[in-house]
Amino acid sequence: MRRIALTALAALATFATAAANEAQPAQAVAGAPGCLAKDGGLGTERIVEIDTAGGPLFGDITRQDKEATFLKPKEVVLTFDDGPMPWITRSILDTLDKFCSKATFFSVGRMALAYPQTLRDVLARGHTLGGHTWSHPLNLKRLKPDKAIDEIERGFAALSIASGGRTSPFFRFPGLSDNGAMLAALQKRGIAAFSVDVVSDDSYIADPARLARVTIDRVEARRGGILLFHDIKTATAKALPTILAELKKRGYKVVHMRSKELLKPLPELADELQPLLVKNDPPRGPGAERAAMLPFYGALGPVAAKNMGEGEKVAALDIEVEQVAPQPRERKIEPSKEAASKPKHVARTKPLDLGYPAGWSTNVQRARLNRPVYD
Ligand SMILES: [Zn+2]
């Protein structure tokens, strides 16, 4: 049941008539990039620039060793997973522009190749792009290690070619299902992992008013943190203006994350995926065809190592930038109890302590057992 639903979604993402559904990106607003609010909106209080070389892990919801938070009380980081999905992502981008707030999008590789213009719009409006695997397997830990690593690397390669090399080495595990071995692999590649502090529950709440209430209650209970949303959910797009207005009213500030360096994809995977991108995103204009035949990392040269465009926007907005560079830590690699060769029933594991009742993990377990989800 679950597998059928996922296969159908994957097919939708890869083979939908992407060009027909994707409008051209919106134009940036002169003078204040991506900002439409007359009163400054919720705004972006400050930027945290993360050096990912040591493979840090941020966010409360994990059993692994993690870094101390870089957030002060009443600060939030906005994150959106699972897109891009043009008709949802664009609405969310418009809302973020209205509030002058910046976010991080953890996007799925095959979605990025299906909707590359939307992916580039995310970056054009000053947001950060991180990876969330190639095809969003619900539990990477259940895959054989080499298959799990391929999911991560293939996802990043897809994002890199679709974004023109502007992907950050930021990763979020689907279902927040991490382990020491995969974190060690990310560390070797200089990729940071991001769990979550506050779950909006937008995977399960379809009513926008209720979603806004639940999200704000949870933000207040924890006094901020890294917030998880999904840019594939209608309710999220509908609830976001209320959520951001309420955060402003209650004195919360938005912190924007960006990476010190950009991600360098594995060249063999980038080459393998390039024809898929060209198929969904045919080159336009004189010389475009030839340029599209070159791998982006060849076409862009050393400039690809810089976070292009971001510096100018930061200067224009006069926002404080804090550098965060955690030292690498030794990852504990647990013996694999969940190898792919074991029976494929869904085990009931002890829920993580989220600090509030009616937990997210309870919902995830119920959803995994009883209905197809794509969280
Ligand atoms: Zn996800």
Boltz pocket constraint, residues with backbone or C-beta under 6 A from the ligand:
constraints:
  - pocket:
      binder: B
      contacts: [[A, 81], [A, 82], [A, 132], [A, 136], [A, 173], [A, 174], [A, 175], [A, 374], [A, 375]]
      max_distance: 6.0
